[in-house]
Amino acid sequence: MLLELEHISKIYGDLHAVDDLNLTVPEGQWLSIVGSSGSGKTTLMNIIGCMDTPSKGTVTLDGRVLNDLNAKQLADVRKNEIGLVFQKFHLVPHLTALENVMMAQYYHSVVNADEAREALAQVGLADRAKHLPGELSGGEQQRVCIARALINCPRLILADEPTGNLDEHNEQLVLDILRKQHSQGTTIIVVTHDTAVAQCSEREIMLNHGVLVGERWNDEQARQRYEAQGGLPASTGAHLEGVLADDQTIQRITKQ
Ligand SMILES: Nc1ncnc2c1ncn2[C@@H]1O[C@H](COP(=O)(O)OP(=O)(O)OP(=O)(O)O)[C@@H](O)[C@H]1O
């Protein structure tokens, strides 16, 4: 498995933002994390993306236990293995689209304007390379953000509400880019409120108040591949009022 979460919790005082979650994700899977506002999606994404550490539990990425790594090593994992796409684009306002993409290369000490131009072309923005973020539409800024995430050929793309600010046309453009990456074998994990976006993924897990409350497969073949690899359903040791959160319950929720 590319990613293994074992009994992950993130606790703030009395609040369990993520509560005792077990989840495995094989290389090449497209997973969505869904749930209402405050259900713990971003917290979980930040833990997977080495931007936060769990209060309890173990995260293993490509065989490396992240809990054992220091801040520099975690930054290296983030830089080398992960492409991050945010709803709030986090582009540097005084740099052009091309320079923003090259920033990601800069952290790898290999800056190549042709590759950055190619990444922009991949997201349909070859003719916007010299524009500043303020001169681009929201959809275009999001695509620059995706080009920046793709430039170092990450094994894992983590996208937090990647279509959250976009109209339907731009949402489709972004989903097409994700589909293409997925078809090339990249693992994708998307946090989304949007059912249509979640349905594009092979598998969905649902959180409620930090607790796993369901899992659904949208692609039966992907499910069979996962199970043939020994993949288990996501599970939790935590309980949410009204939900008996054992594997059987999750299976039952999944079938509803
Ligand atoms: N640094 C923090 N300190 C205290 N509580 C936090 C912190 N970060 C998140 N939380 C709380 O943890 C819970 C989960 O937050 P999180 O941002 O993961 O939810 P979410 O599902 O991503 O929500 P949204 O869809 O609104 O972005 C929320 O109740 C939030 O207030």
The ligand as an ORCA input file, in Angstrom:
! r2SCAN-3c Opt
* xyz 0 1
  N      -5.807     24.109     15.118
  C      -7.000     23.777     15.595
  N      -7.309     23.969     16.883
  C      -8.510     23.605     17.382
  N      -9.491     23.020     16.646
  C      -9.237     22.807     15.349
  C      -7.984     23.171     14.757
  N      -8.033     22.810     13.442
  C      -9.253     22.282     13.236
  N      -9.971     22.287     14.383
  C     -11.327     21.756     14.544
  O     -11.331     20.416     14.083
  C     -12.566     20.112     13.434
  C     -12.295     19.590     12.049
  O     -11.792     20.663     11.241
  P     -11.452     20.454      9.702
  O     -10.926     21.762      9.181
  O     -10.600     19.274      9.549
  O     -12.899     20.165      9.098
  P     -13.362     20.059      7.580
  O     -14.177     18.833      7.459
  O     -12.175     20.190      6.676
  O     -14.271     21.351      7.466
  P     -14.581     22.305      6.203
  O     -15.314     21.458      5.202
  O     -15.441     23.391      6.789
  O     -13.262     22.825      5.693
  C     -13.379     21.410     13.460
  O     -14.287     21.327     14.551
  C     -12.353     22.484     13.707
  O     -12.888     23.599     14.363
*
